[in-house]
């Protein structure tokens, strides 16, 4: 008769069903975290599946750990019957770990499989990650994607993780029908003991990075990373009402259909130069009326008429002039020090600054009609607070505590769902000081030249990407791609980095003057997608090649997009290793189809390595898809993700040999599908009325669908099949 073996210790409970030979594990408020896990098969070539029903006797015992008493063990023993050897399973439960030990004298590896669950919203807030990986690459995912390096499930809402240890291979796969993850573990007989452990990690980000943790708010003004235009990088001190609205109208016509959402009015609205001064009457409460004669409320209203979101810069810790507030309250000034952003720095510990000035400044922003803000000047303010801490009204507050109180008051004023971008600074202290109170943080300095892009963008993204879309968005500063600062290769590299990592896209060029080929690059990375990191760590790169791996998991397919960027001033040869660089299964003999996105070129079918040559400052973006024995998509023209942004569904009818789907297209832009066609298939010309163009390599064609004002394309491609290959 089947029995249920049971044990619990602190938060853990384990139940083993001797009838089904599977076990469940529960953990505290998370509920069931492992469900129906059991021995799947023996993996020795030619061996049959291990049938536990062939044993004639099953017994179980339990007891306390003998060494220190901190834990419980449960042992299940299979013996007798037609199988000569005994199989013993031992579960060891401690405060944060459950270990499962399989004692099996055979030489075979054991493979286990079942359901794994962590967090409340799988695929939305819970996703596979690696907690301890090293390497010079950046790895990201869209959807519940994972590779063979992921060894944990991280829950964004609770800042906790469930880590799998001591396994030769861990494979986490999202089951769209189940709306949860499945796990497959291979325990190697080469190890000293056939063991795997599940460890619970609480306060992952809080303890690893020393930050105040709060999950990214997906209900803010934008929800996902925004895309839009900003004044400073495009026109600098020539910014005014006319240039703002000219760019807003142009963007509404040419980039809004692709997902551009906002217009950012930067600091020029009350700054005339870098002296930190201005004529009397211009300050944080009063815009420069020579630049904005009808005021900022008028500008916001005109932006909204275009269906766009107005956003405004503010430096709310200092000012260029003595405002009425300063004149009426002279004790609120911490110091007077002319700098690029202002001369009068306020004492953040003063109650009038906290309770009167901050609410007034941010209520005014709301009254003007702005729906997002960029708060600048934190680095210099923090520095001056440290230097003048002895002049604080409340010296019991640290510089960081005082500034955090101002940010919290601003947040209370504008509301929890109002998008707030922190112009944070260069170092870790400045950037993480109040990151839990902001929706995004600018992670570097101004970026115009290529060298600035490397030092202020790539270096900073490497360091801070673990926070992106977990705590807050990483804002890499503006995307400046005009020929004044970029070759064609450099422009492609810049948009590729931003697009593959799902970072906010902020156009930093005068849009009406930008060449059409550069505008086309912006369209391929707009909108930014809801991408998150796969590694929870600070990172760096080798100064040679930046490797970006994006894994995409959709209900209809999982594929990979690999970016290889040469930051050097000379060409270089790179050998892409599909297992190491794209994190594919080392024991899987499958072939993969590789397509070069920017060059619209099919590179071929590969099993292990892909050789590529990179020009100086150039980037290749490759889609990597598992080869099937039927026609399949290898790339699309709409977005750098090559299908993830626009494809809603794909269906293959094996009986009728029809590949069909639905894609969200942009009105009047032809939509291209690149299809790999095996040698025993060909496009049926009688049923396919679309333009079919050979790509010049075996088995790939380009099919162009006219959109003609429609924003959704239902496409269907018929093929004929022969019996020979």
N, C-alpha and C positions, 0 to 999 in steps of 0.2 A: 504494500500500500504506500502510495506517495505521501511524503511528509514535507513539512516546511521547516527548514532549519533557520533559526533566527538569532540575531545578536544586535545589541546597540551600545554605543558609548558616546556620551555627550550629544553632539548634533547628528551623528551617523546612526543609521539603521541598515542592516542587511538582512534580506530574506532569500533563502535558496530553496527552490522548488525541486525536490528530488524526482518528481514525476516528469517535468519538462526539462530538467537539468539546466535551468536558467536562473539567474539571480537578479534581484532588484536592489538598488541602494537609494535611500532617502537621506536628505540633509536639511535639517532645520526648516526654516520658512521656505526654502527653495523647493521643498517637496521631493518628488522622485527625480534623481539626477542620472541614474543608470537604470534602464528597464530592459528586461528580457535579454540579458547578456549571457552568452554561452559559447561552448566550443563549437566552432563552425566546421572545421575539417582538419585533417592532417595534411601538411603541405608538401611532404616528400613526393617526388614525381612518381606517379603510378600508384600511389597508395589510395586506399578507399577512405571514405569519411569515417571518422571515429564515432561508432555507435555506442553511446553510453547505456542503451537498453540491453546491450549484450552482457553487461555485468549482472550478476545475480543478487548482489547485496549492496545496499547503500546505508551507511551509518554516519552520524554526526555527533560531535562533542564540542564543548565550549569552555572557556575559563578566562581568568585574568592574566595579563602579562606578568611574568615572574620577575623580570629585571627591576622594574620600578613601580609596577602596579598601575601605570598610566596607560590603560588600554585594555581591550578585550580581544580574544581570538575565537574564531569559529572554524571548525575543521570538518569537512565532508569527505568521506572515504568510499571509493568504489572498489569492489573486489569480487572474485569468483566469476562463474560463468565461462563463456568461450574466450575471454581475453585473459592472457596469461599474467600480465602485469597489473599492478594496482595504480589507480589514479587518485591522488589526494589533492584536495583544494583547501587552502587555508586562507581565511580572511582575518586581517589584523586591523583593528579600528583604534585610532587615537583621536586627539582633539581636532586635528586638521587634515588627517590623511587616512585613507583606507587602502590597504595593500592586499593584493590577490596573488597567492603563490600556488603555482601548479607543479606538483611533483609527479613527473611522468618519466620513467626510466628509458623510454624509447628515444631514438635519435631525432625524431621528427620535431619540427617546429609546430607550435599550436597557434591557431588563429581564432580569435574571439570576435563576436559581432553583437550589436544590439543598438538600443536607442540611448542617446545622451541628451540631457536637458539641463539648461542653466539660464536663469533669468525668466522674466515674465513675457517678453516679446521676442521670440526667436526670429532671426533674420533682420529684425528692425533694430533692436538694441543689443542683441547677443550675436557675436560672430567669432570665427576661429582666429587665433593669433599665435605668435610665438613669444614667450616671455623671456627667453635667454639667448636668442640667436645673435651671432656676430657676422660681420661682413660689411663691405663698402657700398651696398646697394640700398635702394629705396623700394619697398614692397608695399603694395596697396591692393585693395579689393573693392569691388562694386557688387553689392548684394552679399548673400551668404557664401561667398567663394572661399575656397581653401586649397592648399597644395599639400605636399608631403612634408613640409617643414612645420606646419601648424600643430602645436601640441597642447593647446588650451582653448577653452571658450571663455571670452571676456564679456561681461555684462556692463554696458555703458551706464545704466541707471544706478547700479549699486556699487560701481568701482570694485568689482570682485571678479575672480577668475577661477575656473576649474581646470587644473593642469593634469595631464597624463604623463607619467614618468616610467622609465625603465623598459620601454618597448622598442623593439627594433624598427617597426613602422607603425605610425598612427595615421589613420585615414579618416578624416571627418568630412562627411558629405551631407548636404542639406537635402531633405526629402520634401519636395514641394507638396505632395499629396498629404503627407503627415504633418506638414507645417512645423517640422522639428528636425534635429540632426540625428544622423546615424553614425555609429563609430565602428571601425574595424581595426583590431589590434593584432599584430603578429609578434608573438613572444618567441624569441630565438632560443633554440637549444644550445647555441654557442655561448650564451650567457651562463654565469655561475649558477644562477637560479632563474627559473622561468617565472618572473614576477612582473607585475605592473602595479603602479600606485596611482591613485587619484588624490590630488592635494588641493585643498581649498585655500585661496588667497583672498583675504579681505584688504580693502584700502590699497589697491594696487598702485594707482597713480599718486595717491596722497603720500604713501610711505616711500615709494621709489623716487619721486621727484621733490618731495617736501613742499607740496602745494595744498591750498584749500581746494577741494574737489567739488565740482558741480557739473552734471552732465550737460552737454550742448543742448540748447533749447531749440528744437525743431519747429516751434510755433512762433518764432520771431518774425520780423517784417518779411524776411526772405525765405526762411526755413532751410533752404539749401544754399550753397555758396552763390553769392550774387554775381551778376555781370553788368558792367556799365562803364560810363565815361567819367573821368575826373579832370578838373581844370589845370592843376599845377603842372603836371608833366607834359601836358599838351600845349598850353599857351603861357604858362607861368604868370608873370605880372601883367600880361595883356588880358587876363581874364576880366570879363565884364558881362553885363546882362546880354548884350548882343552875341558874344561868342558862346556863352553858355547855351542860349536858346537855339543858336544856329547848329551847334553840335547835337543838341537834344532832338531837334527836328530831323537832322540827318540820320541819327541813330535810330529814331523811331521808324524811319522808312527803310533803312538798309540792314539793321542788326536786330531790331526788336522782333521781327519774325523768327529769328534764330534763338531767341531767349534772352536778349539783353533787357535789363529790368530797371536800371537806375541811373541818375545823374548826380555826381558828387561836386558840390561847390566847395572848393578847398579854401585855404587860409587867406587868399588875396582879398576876401571881402572886407577885411579890416586891417590888412598889412600892405604897405606900399613897397617895401624892400626888406633887406635883412638887418636894418638898424634897430628894430624893435620899437620904433617911434612912429607917430602919425600926427597929422594936424589935429587941432582941437576939435572935439566932437565925434571923432571916430574911435570906437572901442567895441568891446564884446556885445554891447547892447545897441550899438548904432553902426550900421554898415557904411562903407564909403559910398556916398551918394553920387560921386562922379562916375564910379563904375556901375553902380546899381541905382539909377535915379528913381525908379519906381519901387525900390525896396526889395527885400528878399522874399517877402510874402508873395509878391507878384511873380517872382521867378518860380517859386514853388508851385503856384497855381498853374502857370503855363506848362511846367513839366508834367503836372498831373493830367492836364488836358490831352497830352500825348500818350496817356496810358502808362506813364513811367513814374518811378518813385523818386522824389527829391531827397537828397541827403546833404548834410552840412558839416563842415569842419568847425571845431571849437577848441580853444585853448583855455580851459576854464580855471587854470591855476595862476594866471598872470594876465596882464593887459598892457597895451601900448600907451595908454594915457591914464591920468587920474579920473576915474569915473565918479559919478555922483556918490556911489556907494563908498568909494575910497575917501572922498572928501568928507563925507558925513561920519566915517568911522576910521580915523587915521591909524588906530591900533591894529587894523587887520592886515597891514602891510608887513611882510616878513623882512624883505630887503628890496632895495632899488638897484637893479643891475641890468643895464641895457644888454640885450642879447637878440638873437635872430627872431625870437618869438614874442618879445615884449620887454618891458622895463620894470613893471611893478608886480612883484611876486607876492602872492597872498599867503598868510599863515594858515595852513590847513587845519591846525588845531584850534583855531579861534571859533567860538560858537556862532558868531555872526556870519562868518564865511560858510560854515556848515548849514546853518538854519535859515539864512536870508539870501546870501549871494548865490549859492549853488541852485536852490529852487527857482530863484528869479531867472537866472541865465537859461536853465533848461526848460522852464515853462514858456519862456519866450520862443525858444526853438520850436516847441509844439504849436504855439500860437501862430507862428509864421507858416506852419503847414508842413514842416519837414518830418520825414518818417524813418530816418536813420541818421546816425551821427558818427563822426570820427573825432575822438578826443585826443589831442596831441599834447606835446611838451612834457610828458612824464619823466623822461630821463633827466633833463636839466632841472626840473622841479625837485625831483628826488635828491639830486646832488646838492642843490641849494638848501633843501631842508636839512640835510646832514650837516652842511657847513654852518648853518645858522640855528641849529637845534636849541642852543641856549637862549634864543629869542622867542621860542614857542610860547604861546599863551598857556598851553598845557604841556609841560615838559615830561609829564608821565607817559605821554603818547610817543611811540617811536615814529620815525618819518613814514614808514610803511603803514602803520596803523592809522595815522592821521589822513594819509591820502586814500586809503581804503574806505574810510568813513565818508569822504567826499564822493567817491565813486558810488558807494551804496546809497547816499542821498540822491545823487543824480538818477540812479536806477529807480529809486522809489518815486521820483518825480515823473519820469517818462513812462514808467510801467515795465513790467517784467518782459513783455513781448516786443519791446522797441529795440531795433537792432543797434547795438553799440559796438563800435570798432575802436580798440585802443591802439594808439600809435606808441608802441610800448618802449622800443629801444633796442640797444645792441646786446645787453648782457642778460643772463638768466634771471637775476634778481628783478630787474625792471620789467622783463617780459611776463614773469609769473606772479608778480606782486598782487594783481587783482584780476587774473585771468578768469576766475570763476564768476566774476561780476560782469564780464564783457561777453559778447557773442563772437568776437574775432579779435585777433591781435596782429598788428603789423610787426613782422619779425626782423626787419632790417632797415637800412637807410635808403636814401634816394637811389634809384637805379636808372641810369641813362646809358653809360658805356658798357661794353662787354665785360670789362674787368669788374665793374660794379655789379653786374649781373652775377658773376661768379662769386664775389665776396659777400655781397649783400643779399643775394637770393639763394643760390645753390648751397652755400655754406650754412645759411640759417635754416633753410628747409631741412637739410640733413639733421641739424641739431634738434629742431622743434617739431618735426612732422608727427611724432608720436601723439601730440596733443590734438592734431587736426581732426575735427568732426567728432572728437571724444569729449574734450573739455570746451574748446572753442575752435573756430576756424583759424587756420594759418593764412594770413594775408601777406603775399610775397611782394607787395608793393605793385606799382603800375607795370603794365605790359607795354613797354615802349618798343615799337618795331619799325619805326620810320627809317628810311635809308640814311638819314643823317647819322644814325648810331649803329646801323646793322647792315651786314651783308645779307643776302638771301638765306644762307645757311644759318646765320646767327638769329635771324627772325624766326625761322622754323624751330630752332632749338629752344628759344624762349617760350613760344606757344606750346611746344610739346611738353615741356616740364610742367607747366601750369595745367594743361589739359589732362595729362595722364594721372596727375595726383589729385584732381578735383579741387584745386585751389580757387579762390575768388578770382575772376577775370575782370581787371579794371583797365580799360583802354586808356593809354597815356599819350595818344597822338591827336592832333587836330584832324578829326575824322573826315571832313570834306576834302582835305588836302592829301589824305593818305592814298597811295597808289592802290589800284584795284586788286593787284595780286597780293598785297599785304592785307587788305580787307578780307580777302578770301581765307587767309590764315585764321583770322579772328573768328570767322564763321565756323570753322572746323573744331573750335574748342568752346563754342557757345551753344548751349549753356554749360556751366561746370556741373559735373555729376556728383551724386551723393557718395563720394568715395571715402574710405577710411583706411588707416594704416594696418598692416599685418604684423609689425614688430613694435613692441613697447620698449623703446630704448632711445637714447641719444645716439647720433650716428655722425660719421664723417666720410669723406671719400679720398681717393688716392691722388687727386690732382690730375688725373689722366682721363679716365672714362667714368661717366656717371651712368649707372645702370638703374633703370626704372622698370619694375615689373608690376603690371596691373592684371589681376585675375578677376574675371567677370563671370558671375553666375546668374543666369536667367532661367525661367521655367522651361524654356525650349532648348537651352544649350549652355555649356560652360566653355569658355575659351580664355585666351591670354593675349595681352598686348604688351610688347617689350619695347622700351625705348633705350637706345644706346647713344650717348652724347659724348663727343670728343671735345673737351674744354681746352685742349692743347693748341698751340699755334702751328702745328704741322700735322699732316695726315697720319693715320694709324690703322693697323690691321687688328681686328678683333675676331676671336673665335667664340661664338655664342654656344655655350653648353646648355642644351635644353633641360637637362636634369638640374644643374646647379643654378643657372640664371633664370629659368622659367619655373623651377620647382616642380618638375614632373616626376612621375614614378620611375625610379631607376630600374625596376624589374619589369616594367611594362614594355613589351617589344613594339608598341604601336609606332606608326609613322605620323608626322605632323606636317601640315600644309603651312607654308610661311609666305606672307604677302607683305610687300613694302608699301605702306599707306601713302606717304607723300609722293613717291614716284609712280604710284599706281602700277606696280610691277609684281607679278607672281614669281617668287624665287625658287619654288620647287618643293619637293617632299623630302623630309629629313627625319632621321631617327635619333641622332645624338648631338651633332654639332653643326652650326651654320656659320660659315666664314663671311665676314662683311668688311668692307673698307670704308673708313670714315674720313672725310675731308676735315681740315682744321675747323673747329667750332661747329661742326655739322652733327645732325642727329638723324638716325634711322628709326622709324617707328614700324614695328613688325607685328602683324597678327599671327598668332600661333594656334592652329586648330587641329584637333585630332582627326586624322584622315578616316573617312567612312567609305563604304563600298557602294556609294550612290552619289548623285549630285548633291552638292552642299555649298553654302555661302562661305567664302574665304575673306571677304571684305565688303564694305559699303562706302559710299562717297560722303554721307551726311556729316559724320562726326569722327573724331580721332579714336573713339572707342570702337568703331567699325561694327556698329549694329546695336549696341546697348542703349544708345540714346533714343533711337527711333523705331526699332523693330518691336512690335507688340506681340507678334506670334509667328511661328514657322511650323508648317506641317508638311510631312512627306507621305504621299499616298503611294505605297509600294506596289499596289495592284495596277494603278493607272499611270504610274511613273510621273507624278506631278509634284513639283515643289511649289508651295504657295505660302503666302504670308500677308501680314498687314503691317505697314510702316507709316510712321508719322513723318510727312515730308514738309518742305517749305514751299509755299506757293510760288509757282513759276520757275523754280530751280529744278532742272532734270535730276532724277534720282537714279543712281547707278548701283547695281549689284554685280559683284564679281563672283562668278560661280565656277567651282571646280567640277569638271565633268569626267568621270572615269572613262577609259577607252571603250568600254562596252555600252556607253550611253552617248546620245547626241540630242541636241535641241530639235524638237519636232517643228519644222517651219510652218506647217499647216495650222498648228494650234497656238503658235507664239507670234504675235504681231509686233514684237518689240525689236528695237535695234540690237543686234547681236554682233559684237566685235571680238575677234580673236585677239588675245593678249600677246601672242608670239611664243608662248611656251606651251608645252603639252598639257592639254586638258583644262584650260581656264578661258572663259569668255566674259566679256563685259556686256551686261544687258541694261539698257537705258530706258527708264520709264518716264514719259512726259507727265508733269504734274498739273499744269494748266489751271492754276488757281485752287485746286483741291489741296487740303492739308492732310489727307489720309489716303494712302495708296494701297489698294488691295491688288496684289500681284499674284500671277500664276504662270508657271513655266512648265510646259509639257516636254517630255523626253521620249525618245524611242530607245529600246534596249535590244541588243543583239546577244546571242548565246555565247559568243566567243569573245575573248579579251585580246 
